Amino acid sequence: MSKVLVCFFSAGGEDLGAGEKNEVGNTAMMADAIMAKLKEDGHDATSFQIKPLVPYPDSYDEKLVKATEERAMQERPGIAEDVPNFDDYDTVFIGYPIWCSDMPMIMYTFLESHVFTGKIVVPFCTHGGSGEVDTFRVVAEKAVGSAPGQGLAMQGELARQPGGRKQVAYWVDQLAI
Ligand SMILES: Cc1cc2nc3c(=O)[nH]c(=O)nc-3n(C[C@H](O)[C@H](O)[C@H](O)COP(=O)(O)O)c2cc1C
């Protein structure tokens, strides 16, 4: 059975307009559901959270200002720690929240600094209503030489609920991994 990596970026903190703070972000919740299903199915799966060198503010408004700036400048924010033994994995899930109708720029840093040749790459994301906004295609494009897996986009709040975990389990079942 293949070796699977579930890597993701998740900012958490204050969510869209709600004023509430998520200690564990929506994308991290989705990654947790993926991991639970993979383990249940007997996969050799490892989870890795991509963390920025400079943490993002908790406040939604401040995060939005920072994200907008990073995107406008096409920045490649630094990553605090690299995935150990990245080359060992056959299948890589890549998760992120949608920021400004795109991936957070740190995902570009991640995708551009790893070699994906021969791996199956499965994207997933959480969002506030926009869906994946064509980012799955961008992931496939950036992960040069990989075989794309069917992605899943989930509304952020749903990722925190049992119904969301069920959807994730169903989706993982459909993947040829
Ligand atoms: C800076 C920023 C920009 C966002 N831009 C969008 C967007 O363009 N479309 C959308 O549907 N949701 C957007 N959202 C909402 C997030 O995608 C959503 O809340 C997500 O589930 C957060 O994931 P996390 O808790 O893992 O960080 C944005 C959130 C933030 C903080």
The ligand as an ORCA input file, in Angstrom:
! r2SCAN-3c Opt
* xyz 0 1
  C      -7.490     36.449      4.304
  C      -8.710     35.630      3.974
  C      -9.236     35.659      2.698
  C     -10.348     34.862      2.364
  N     -10.807     34.859      1.083
  C     -11.864     34.047      0.760
  C     -12.353     33.974     -0.596
  O     -11.857     34.631     -1.506
  N     -13.408     33.155     -0.839
  C     -14.002     32.401      0.144
  O     -14.938     31.666     -0.141
  N     -13.532     32.435      1.421
  C     -12.490     33.217      1.745
  N     -12.015     33.237      3.036
  C     -12.614     32.325      4.029
  C     -11.754     31.101      4.261
  O     -11.439     30.447      3.043
  C     -12.445     30.080      5.190
  O     -12.887     30.709      6.359
  C     -11.532     28.915      5.493
  O     -12.318     27.820      5.882
  C     -10.509     29.213      6.589
  O      -9.701     28.087      6.779
  P      -8.718     27.905      8.029
  O      -9.549     27.976      9.286
  O      -8.139     26.548      7.807
  O      -7.683     28.992      7.965
  C     -10.937     34.038      3.375
  C     -10.418     34.060      4.666
  C      -9.323     34.828      4.982
  C      -8.772     34.819      6.380
*
